[in-house]
Every structure is written in structure tokens, then in C-alpha cells.
Amino acid sequence: MLKVKSGFVLRTIGTQTVAVPIGQRTSDIHGVVALSDSGALLWKELEKGAEKEALINILLDTYEIDRETVVSDLEDFIKGLHEQGALEE
């Protein structure tokens, strides 16, 4: 199961959605995590905890895109969140 760490709030600034660290998390992560529309959708699911397959299905149901592209893009998204320290281990 994948889940974002606690200590973030989602904010929309203009047309951009960002995950902003708060409290103790500000010492771990400097800056914000910028999210696309699909990234914000996934983030909301990851706040609750989600399996990769469920995330894939959400993207397939929401966007007109092939499974191969969804899987590749999701892997990149998850990798980026790991690199930023935003996902639980």
C-alpha cells in the first residue's frame, strides 16, 4: 500500500495545486510539491492509502489514456514522491 506522509495540506494557488508541508514536516521537506490535475487526484487517494492497481484504475476511468502510459506515468509520479520524501516507507 502507498500512502503520503502526514503533515501536508493541499492548496490551490491560481490554477496550480501544491502539497504544502506543515508542522514537523517543514524540517524534512523544503518547499512545496507541485501537482498536476492527475497528480492532485492521486495525492487525494494516497492520503487514504491506496494500492497501485487502484490508482491505475482511477486514472484509466478518469482520462482517455492507454494502460501502458498510465503505468509508466504512475511509476514516475511515485518515484518523484519517494525522492521528495513525501511517501511513507
Buried (B, 14 or more C-beta within 10 A) or exposed (E): EBBBBEBBEBEEEEEEBBBBBEEEBEEEBEEBBEBEEBBBBBBBBBBEEBEEEEBBEBBBEEBEEEEEEBBEBBEEBBEEBEEBEBBEE
